[in-house]
Amino acid sequence: MTRAAVLGTGAWGTTFAAVLADAGTEVTLWGRDEATATQIVSERRNQRFLPDLDLPEGIAATTDVAAALDGADIVAVALPAQILRSVVADWSGLVPAGAVVTSLMKGIEIGTHARMSEVLAEVWSIPDERMTVVSGPNLAREIAARQPTATVVAGADQGAAEMVAAASASSYFRPYTNTDVVGVELCGAFKNVIAVAVGVADGLGFGHNTTATVITRGLAEITRLGHALGAQPDTFSGLAGMGDLIATCASPLSRNHTLGAHVGRGLSLDDAIQRTGGTAEGVKTSQSIQELARAHGVDVPICDAVVAMLHDGAPIQDVLNALVSRPRKAEGV
């Protein structure tokens, strides 16, 4: 039987552990909070992040990272993007030799502009053939409730991606494999920024036309930057691209959309973060993506607008006026 360790007892880490368990994989969750670990084992619940949802039997949970990693064939990591490096830096010697490492995270590191798989590969000395990522329309609460969904497991090595896919495939969770790690990770990170923008529009009271405009033009930004980084074109119209973008922008379960809506209704960023709860990765990732885009000469006006609203103190209406007054051009450019 395949054994997996999942690092992170937040909503998505706990949900992915449940997915693995339902697929017949032996799984141990690691988290810092003793009460959460105890509740997962004794009550099959994580009330803090997945209230009132039952988890499958057989999920072990611990605060001892060495015990969680011991003997793992797959190591899946679901930690906040901007603290990942500092949290996992000392665990390199604990990761079993030969284990396939899977990033469940959707962010770009501030300063380095590194994708999460790149951070893990660097600090743990993981070769490309053992590094994979999972992305797609992955709203944790819906999946934890066993609602049908599909996702993408990307890896430079097809065998590693197939291993993770086989360990997580079930009657409600269908993983597809992909070799475009760059494109899949970029989509997962950038769509959070677009979701913040959609949330702002919703908070201002705009309707479906505005939402559709922001989503489709947001996908154009993601695609332009992806092409500059060498991603594969088909990725952007697939599950990791358009699929994840629709789910995150349209659902009230999305923390990024929720935070944007609070900002659109007039809350400060600090108050919006507090009201949202959990980590809205798009807040900090917007700055990383803006810097990355500028370094490659790529135009990302929606990302620029999010940065201006959240971090530069620009009035929301002024930013929106600047967006709609941009020079007209052919749609495909």
URQUI-V367720 format. One record per pair of residues at least 24 apart in sequence whose ideal C-beta (glycine too) atoms are under 10 Angstrom apart, sorted by the first residue. I is the first residue (numbers start at 1). J is the second residue. Records with the same first field share a line. If there is no record, write none. Layout:
BEGIN
I: J ; J
END
This chain:
BEGIN
1: 25 ; 26 ; 73 ; 167
2: 26 ; 27 ; 72 ; 73 ; 74 ; 100 ; 163 ; 164 ; 166 ; 167 ; 168
3: 27 ; 28 ; 70 ; 71 ; 72 ; 73 ; 74 ; 96 ; 99 ; 167
4: 28 ; 29 ; 68 ; 72 ; 73 ; 74 ; 75 ; 76 ; 99 ; 100 ; 102 ; 164 ; 167 ; 168
5: 29 ; 30 ; 60 ; 62 ; 65 ; 67 ; 68 ; 69 ; 70 ; 71 ; 72 ; 73 ; 74 ; 75 ; 76 ; 77 ; 94 ; 95 ; 96 ; 99 ; 101
6: 30 ; 31 ; 59 ; 61 ; 68 ; 72 ; 74 ; 75 ; 76 ; 77 ; 78 ; 102 ; 104
7: 31 ; 65 ; 68 ; 69 ; 72 ; 75 ; 76 ; 77 ; 78 ; 79 ; 84 ; 87 ; 88 ; 91 ; 104
8: 32 ; 76 ; 77 ; 78 ; 79 ; 80 ; 84 ; 87 ; 104 ; 105
9: 33 ; 36 ; 37 ; 39 ; 40 ; 46 ; 48 ; 49 ; 50 ; 61 ; 62 ; 63 ; 78 ; 79
10: 36 ; 46 ; 48 ; 49 ; 50 ; 78 ; 79 ; 80 ; 104 ; 140 ; 278 ; 279
11: 46 ; 48 ; 49 ; 50 ; 53 ; 78 ; 139 ; 140 ; 141 ; 143 ; 144 ; 253 ; 255 ; 278 ; 279
12: 49 ; 50 ; 76 ; 78 ; 79 ; 104 ; 105 ; 106 ; 134 ; 138 ; 139 ; 140 ; 141 ; 143 ; 144 ; 278
13: 46 ; 49 ; 76 ; 77 ; 78 ; 79 ; 104 ; 105 ; 140
14: 40 ; 45 ; 46 ; 48 ; 49 ; 50 ; 53 ; 55 ; 59 ; 61 ; 78 ; 140 ; 144
15: 46 ; 49 ; 50 ; 53 ; 55 ; 78 ; 104 ; 138 ; 139 ; 140 ; 141 ; 142 ; 143 ; 144 ; 145 ; 173
16: 76 ; 77 ; 78 ; 102 ; 104 ; 134 ; 138 ; 140 ; 143 ; 144 ; 151 ; 168 ; 173
17: 46 ; 55 ; 56 ; 59 ; 60 ; 61 ; 76 ; 78 ; 144
18: 44 ; 46 ; 50 ; 53 ; 54 ; 55 ; 56 ; 59 ; 140 ; 143 ; 144 ; 146 ; 170 ; 173
19: 56 ; 76 ; 134 ; 138 ; 143 ; 144 ; 146 ; 149 ; 151 ; 167 ; 168 ; 169 ; 170 ; 172 ; 173 ; 175
20: 56 ; 58 ; 59 ; 74 ; 76 ; 164 ; 167 ; 168 ; 170 ; 173
21: 55 ; 56 ; 57 ; 58 ; 59 ; 60 ; 168 ; 170
22: 55 ; 56 ; 58 ; 59 ; 146 ; 168 ; 169 ; 170 ; 171 ; 172 ; 173
23: 56 ; 165 ; 166 ; 167 ; 168 ; 169 ; 170 ; 171 ; 173 ; 175
24: 58 ; 166 ; 167 ; 168 ; 169 ; 170
25: 58 ; 73 ; 74 ; 164 ; 166 ; 167 ; 168 ; 169 ; 170
26: 58 ; 59 ; 60 ; 71 ; 72 ; 73 ; 167
27: 56 ; 58 ; 59 ; 60 ; 61 ; 68 ; 72 ; 74 ; 76 ; 167
28: 59 ; 60 ; 61 ; 62 ; 64 ; 67 ; 68 ; 69 ; 70 ; 71 ; 72
29: 55 ; 59 ; 60 ; 61 ; 62 ; 63 ; 68 ; 76 ; 78
30: 60 ; 61 ; 62 ; 63 ; 64 ; 65 ; 66 ; 67 ; 68 ; 69 ; 75 ; 77 ; 79 ; 91
31: 61 ; 62 ; 63 ; 65 ; 68 ; 78 ; 79
32: 63 ; 65 ; 87
33: 61 ; 63
34: 61 ; 62 ; 63
35: 63
36: 61 ; 63
37: 61 ; 62 ; 63 ; 64 ; 68
38: 62 ; 63
46: 144
48: 277 ; 278
49: 140 ; 141 ; 144 ; 277 ; 278
50: 140 ; 141 ; 143 ; 144 ; 145
51: 141
52: 145
53: 140 ; 141 ; 144 ; 145 ; 146
54: 144 ; 145 ; 146
55: 144
56: 146 ; 170
65: 90 ; 91 ; 94
66: 91 ; 93 ; 94
67: 94
68: 94
69: 93 ; 94 ; 95 ; 96 ; 99
70: 94 ; 96
71: 96 ; 99
72: 96 ; 99 ; 100 ; 101
73: 98 ; 99 ; 100 ; 163 ; 164 ; 167
74: 99 ; 100 ; 101 ; 102 ; 132 ; 160 ; 163 ; 164 ; 167 ; 168
75: 99 ; 100 ; 101 ; 102 ; 103 ; 120 ; 124 ; 126 ; 130
76: 100 ; 101 ; 102 ; 103 ; 104 ; 105 ; 132 ; 134 ; 164 ; 167 ; 168
77: 101 ; 102 ; 103 ; 104 ; 105 ; 116 ; 117 ; 119 ; 120 ; 124
78: 102 ; 103 ; 104 ; 105 ; 106 ; 116 ; 134 ; 140
79: 103 ; 104 ; 105 ; 107 ; 116 ; 279
80: 105 ; 107 ; 278 ; 279 ; 281 ; 284
81: 105 ; 106 ; 107 ; 108 ; 109 ; 110 ; 114 ; 115 ; 116 ; 119 ; 189 ; 192 ; 279 ; 281 ; 284 ; 285 ; 288
82: 107 ; 108 ; 109 ; 110 ; 111 ; 279 ; 281 ; 283 ; 284 ; 285 ; 288
83: 279
84: 109 ; 114 ; 116 ; 119 ; 120 ; 123
85: 109 ; 111 ; 112 ; 114 ; 116 ; 119 ; 120 ; 122 ; 123
86: 123
87: 123
88: 119 ; 120 ; 123 ; 124
89: 119 ; 122 ; 123 ; 124
90: 123
91: 123 ; 124
92: 120 ; 122 ; 123 ; 124 ; 125 ; 126
93: 124 ; 125
94: 124
95: 120 ; 124 ; 125 ; 126 ; 130
97: 130
98: 130
99: 124 ; 126 ; 130
100: 126 ; 129 ; 130 ; 131 ; 132 ; 155 ; 157 ; 159 ; 160 ; 161 ; 162 ; 163 ; 164 ; 167
101: 126 ; 127 ; 130 ; 131 ; 132 ; 133 ; 155 ; 160 ; 164
102: 130 ; 131 ; 132 ; 133 ; 134 ; 153 ; 154 ; 155 ; 160 ; 161 ; 163 ; 164 ; 167 ; 168
103: 131 ; 132 ; 133 ; 134 ; 135 ; 154 ; 181 ; 184 ; 185 ; 188
104: 133 ; 134 ; 135 ; 138 ; 188
105: 133 ; 134 ; 135 ; 185 ; 188 ; 189 ; 279 ; 281
106: 133 ; 134 ; 135 ; 138 ; 184 ; 185 ; 186 ; 187 ; 188 ; 189 ; 190 ; 191 ; 192 ; 240 ; 244 ; 248 ; 256 ; 281 ; 282 ; 285
107: 185 ; 188 ; 189 ; 190 ; 192 ; 279 ; 281 ; 282 ; 283 ; 284 ; 285 ; 288 ; 289
108: 185 ; 186 ; 188 ; 189 ; 190 ; 192 ; 193 ; 281 ; 284 ; 285 ; 286 ; 287 ; 288 ; 289 ; 290 ; 291 ; 292
109: 189 ; 284 ; 285 ; 288
110: 284 ; 285 ; 287 ; 288 ; 291
111: 287 ; 288 ; 291
112: 288
113: 288 ; 289 ; 291 ; 292 ; 293 ; 295 ; 296
114: 185 ; 288 ; 292
115: 181 ; 182 ; 184 ; 185 ; 186 ; 188 ; 189 ; 229 ; 288 ; 292
116: 185 ; 188 ; 189 ; 281
117: 154 ; 155 ; 156 ; 181 ; 182 ; 184 ; 185
118: 181 ; 182 ; 185
127: 156 ; 157
128: 155 ; 156 ; 157 ; 160 ; 181
129: 155 ; 156 ; 157 ; 158 ; 159 ; 160
130: 155 ; 156 ; 157 ; 159 ; 160 ; 163
131: 155 ; 156 ; 157 ; 160 ; 161 ; 181
132: 156 ; 157 ; 160 ; 161 ; 162 ; 163 ; 164 ; 165 ; 177 ; 178 ; 181 ; 184
133: 161 ; 164 ; 178 ; 180 ; 181 ; 182 ; 184 ; 185 ; 188 ; 240
134: 161 ; 164 ; 165 ; 168 ; 175 ; 184 ; 188 ; 240
135: 178 ; 181 ; 183 ; 184 ; 185 ; 186 ; 187 ; 188 ; 189 ; 191 ; 235 ; 239 ; 240 ; 241 ; 243 ; 244
136: 174 ; 175 ; 176 ; 178 ; 184 ; 187 ; 188 ; 238 ; 239 ; 240 ; 241 ; 243 ; 244 ; 247
137: 191 ; 239 ; 240 ; 242 ; 243 ; 244 ; 245 ; 246 ; 247 ; 248 ; 250 ; 251
138: 173 ; 188 ; 239 ; 240 ; 243 ; 244 ; 247 ; 248
139: 244 ; 247 ; 248 ; 250 ; 251 ; 252 ; 253 ; 254
140: 253 ; 255 ; 278
141: 251 ; 253
142: 172 ; 247 ; 251 ; 253
143: 172 ; 173
145: 172
146: 170 ; 171 ; 172 ; 173
147: 172 ; 173
148: 172 ; 173 ; 174
149: 173 ; 174 ; 175 ; 239 ; 243 ; 247
150: 174 ; 175 ; 176 ; 238 ; 239 ; 243
151: 175 ; 176 ; 184 ; 239 ; 240 ; 243 ; 244
152: 176 ; 177 ; 178 ; 180 ; 183 ; 184 ; 187 ; 188 ; 235 ; 238 ; 239 ; 240 ; 241 ; 243 ; 244
153: 177 ; 178 ; 184 ; 240
154: 178 ; 179 ; 180 ; 181 ; 182 ; 183 ; 184 ; 185 ; 188 ; 235 ; 240
155: 179 ; 180 ; 181 ; 184
156: 180 ; 181 ; 182
174: 239
175: 239
176: 238 ; 239 ; 240
178: 232 ; 234 ; 235 ; 238 ; 239 ; 240
179: 232 ; 235
180: 226 ; 230 ; 231 ; 232 ; 233 ; 234 ; 235 ; 236 ; 238 ; 240 ; 241
181: 231 ; 232 ; 235
182: 226 ; 229 ; 230 ; 231 ; 232 ; 235
183: 222 ; 223 ; 226 ; 227 ; 229 ; 230 ; 231 ; 232 ; 233 ; 234 ; 235 ; 236 ; 238 ; 240 ; 241
184: 226 ; 231 ; 232 ; 235 ; 238 ; 239 ; 240 ; 241 ; 244
185: 226 ; 229 ; 231 ; 235 ; 240
186: 222 ; 223 ; 225 ; 226 ; 228 ; 229 ; 231 ; 235 ; 236 ; 240 ; 241 ; 289 ; 292
187: 219 ; 222 ; 223 ; 225 ; 226 ; 231 ; 235 ; 236 ; 238 ; 239 ; 240 ; 241 ; 242 ; 243 ; 244 ; 245
188: 222 ; 240 ; 241 ; 244 ; 245 ; 248 ; 281 ; 285
189: 222 ; 281 ; 282 ; 285 ; 286 ; 288 ; 289 ; 292
190: 218 ; 219 ; 221 ; 222 ; 223 ; 225 ; 226 ; 241 ; 244 ; 245 ; 282 ; 285 ; 286 ; 288 ; 289 ; 292 ; 293 ; 300 ; 302 ; 303
191: 215 ; 218 ; 219 ; 222 ; 240 ; 241 ; 242 ; 243 ; 244 ; 245 ; 246 ; 247 ; 248 ; 249 ; 254 ; 256 ; 281 ; 282 ; 285
192: 244 ; 245 ; 248 ; 249 ; 254 ; 255 ; 256 ; 257 ; 259 ; 260 ; 280 ; 281 ; 282 ; 283 ; 284 ; 285 ; 286 ; 289 ; 306
193: 218 ; 221 ; 222 ; 248 ; 256 ; 260 ; 281 ; 282 ; 283 ; 284 ; 285 ; 286 ; 287 ; 288 ; 289 ; 290 ; 300 ; 302 ; 303 ; 305 ; 306 ; 307 ; 310
194: 218 ; 219 ; 221 ; 222 ; 245 ; 248 ; 249 ; 256 ; 257 ; 260 ; 282 ; 286 ; 302 ; 303 ; 306
195: 244 ; 245 ; 246 ; 247 ; 248 ; 249 ; 250 ; 251 ; 254 ; 255 ; 256 ; 257 ; 258 ; 259 ; 260 ; 280 ; 281 ; 282 ; 306
196: 248 ; 249 ; 254 ; 255 ; 256 ; 257 ; 258 ; 259 ; 260 ; 261 ; 263 ; 264 ; 272 ; 280 ; 281 ; 282 ; 283 ; 285 ; 286 ; 302 ; 303 ; 305 ; 306 ; 309 ; 310
197: 249 ; 256 ; 257 ; 260 ; 263 ; 264 ; 282 ; 286 ; 302 ; 303 ; 305 ; 306 ; 309 ; 319 ; 320 ; 323
198: 245 ; 248 ; 249 ; 250 ; 254 ; 256 ; 257 ; 260 ; 261 ; 264 ; 302
199: 248 ; 249 ; 252 ; 254 ; 255 ; 256 ; 257 ; 258 ; 259 ; 260 ; 261 ; 262 ; 263 ; 264 ; 265 ; 272 ; 276 ; 280 ; 282 ; 306
200: 257 ; 259 ; 260 ; 261 ; 262 ; 263 ; 264 ; 265 ; 305 ; 306 ; 309 ; 310 ; 316 ; 319 ; 320
201: 249 ; 260 ; 261 ; 264 ; 316 ; 320
202: 249 ; 250 ; 252 ; 257 ; 258 ; 260 ; 261 ; 264 ; 265
203: 257 ; 258 ; 259 ; 260 ; 261 ; 262 ; 263 ; 264 ; 265 ; 266 ; 267 ; 272 ; 316
204: 260 ; 261 ; 263 ; 264 ; 265 ; 266 ; 316 ; 317 ; 320
205: 264 ; 265
206: 264 ; 320
208: 250
210: 320
211: 249 ; 250 ; 257
212: 249
213: 302 ; 323 ; 324
214: 249 ; 302 ; 305 ; 323
215: 242 ; 245 ; 246 ; 248 ; 249 ; 250 ; 302
216: 242 ; 245 ; 331
217: 301 ; 302 ; 323 ; 331
218: 245 ; 249 ; 300 ; 301 ; 302 ; 303 ; 306
219: 245 ; 246 ; 249
220: 299 ; 300 ; 301 ; 302 ; 331 ; 332 ; 333
221: 289 ; 293 ; 298 ; 299 ; 300 ; 301 ; 302 ; 303 ; 304
222: 289 ; 300 ; 302 ; 303
224: 293 ; 296 ; 298 ; 299 ; 300 ; 333
225: 289 ; 292 ; 293 ; 296 ; 298 ; 299 ; 300 ; 303
226: 298
227: 296 ; 298
228: 292 ; 293 ; 295 ; 296 ; 297 ; 298
229: 292 ; 293 ; 296 ; 298
248: 282
254: 280 ; 282
255: 279 ; 280 ; 281 ; 282 ; 283
256: 280 ; 281 ; 282 ; 283 ; 285 ; 286 ; 306
257: 282
259: 283 ; 310
260: 306 ; 309 ; 310
263: 306 ; 309 ; 310 ; 316
264: 309 ; 316 ; 320
266: 316
268: 310 ; 313
269: 309 ; 310 ; 311 ; 313
272: 310
273: 310
280: 310
282: 306 ; 310
283: 307 ; 310 ; 311
284: 310 ; 311
286: 310 ; 311
287: 311
299: 326 ; 333
301: 326
END
